[in-house]
Amino acid sequence: MTTQTPTTRTTTLRAEGFSCPSCVAKIESKLDTLPGVQSSEVKFSSGRIIVQHDPELVSVRELAETVTKLGYPAKPSAV
């Protein structure tokens, strides 16, 4: 389990284009290398990506752009 700091935020992204479970590992591995990301979890069936991160180190926009650059168009989710 990840320990949250006072500045930790949970962000949910929605992404498209998942075609196989290997997409999950690809996205999680890339997000987990970003400064400020404590954890990421891709929900394959719903297209949601839940990221625990420090917004002072990595913005929601950077998270979405990282996923999009991998070939899975992503944007922040309203929920």
Backbone torsions as a table, in degrees:
resi	resn	phi	psi	omega
1	MET	NA	140.6	-177.9
2	THR	-85.3	135.7	176.4
3	THR	-86.9	128.7	-179.8
4	GLN	-90.6	142.7	173.5
5	THR	-97.3	169.5	-179.3
6	PRO	-58.3	-24.6	-178.7
7	THR	-98.1	3.8	-179.9
8	THR	-69.0	137.5	179.6
9	ARG	-127.7	147.5	173.5
10	THR	-103.5	122.5	178.9
11	THR	-118.7	135.5	175.4
12	THR	-110.6	126.6	175.6
13	LEU	-108.2	154.2	170.2
14	ARG	-113.4	134.1	-179.2
15	ALA	-133.2	158.4	-179.4
16	GLU	-123.1	160.4	172.1
17	GLY	96.8	6.2	177.0
18	PHE	-65.4	125.6	-179.5
19	SER	-117.0	-15.3	-179.2
20	CYS	-159.0	160.6	-179.8
21	PRO	-61.1	-21.6	178.7
22	SER	-66.4	-20.9	175.5
23	CYS	-60.4	-35.7	-178.6
24	VAL	-58.5	-52.7	-177.9
25	ALA	-63.4	-38.6	179.4
26	LYS	-60.6	-47.1	-178.5
27	ILE	-68.8	-48.5	-178.5
28	GLU	-60.7	-42.8	-179.8
29	SER	-60.6	-43.8	-178.7
30	LYS	-68.2	-46.8	-180.0
31	LEU	-61.7	-39.9	-177.3
32	ASP	-66.2	-15.1	178.2
33	THR	-88.2	-10.5	-178.8
34	LEU	-73.5	140.2	176.7
35	PRO	-60.2	134.0	177.9
36	GLY	92.6	-13.2	178.4
37	VAL	-85.2	121.9	178.8
38	GLN	-93.0	-33.4	176.4
39	SER	-163.7	158.3	175.1
40	SER	-144.0	146.0	179.4
41	GLU	-141.7	121.9	179.3
42	VAL	-96.6	128.6	175.3
43	LYS	-98.7	95.9	-173.1
44	PHE	-54.5	-47.6	-173.7
45	SER	-68.2	-30.6	-177.1
46	SER	-102.1	-11.8	-178.3
47	GLY	76.0	15.3	178.6
48	ARG	-93.4	147.4	175.9
49	ILE	-128.4	120.2	-178.2
50	ILE	-106.1	122.3	-175.0
51	VAL	-123.6	128.2	171.2
52	GLN	-96.0	120.3	-175.9
53	HIS	-152.2	164.6	175.3
54	ASP	-96.2	110.3	-176.8
55	PRO	-65.1	-14.2	175.9
56	GLU	-76.5	-19.1	-178.8
57	LEU	-106.7	-30.5	-179.9
58	VAL	-146.8	126.9	-177.0
59	SER	-85.7	163.1	175.7
60	VAL	-59.9	-39.7	178.7
61	ARG	-60.2	-42.7	178.6
62	GLU	-64.0	-38.4	177.7
63	LEU	-61.8	-49.1	-179.5
64	ALA	-63.1	-41.7	179.5
65	GLU	-64.1	-36.9	179.2
66	THR	-62.6	-45.6	179.6
67	VAL	-66.6	-42.3	179.6
68	THR	-61.1	-40.5	179.4
69	LYS	-64.1	-23.4	176.8
70	LEU	-79.3	-7.3	177.8
71	GLY	105.5	11.7	-179.4
72	TYR	-123.8	94.0	-177.3
73	PRO	-51.1	124.7	-175.5
74	ALA	-130.7	151.6	175.0
75	LYS	-151.6	158.5	178.3
76	PRO	-61.3	142.7	178.3
77	SER	-91.9	145.7	178.1
78	ALA	-72.9	-20.6	-178.3
79	VAL	-118.7	NA	NA
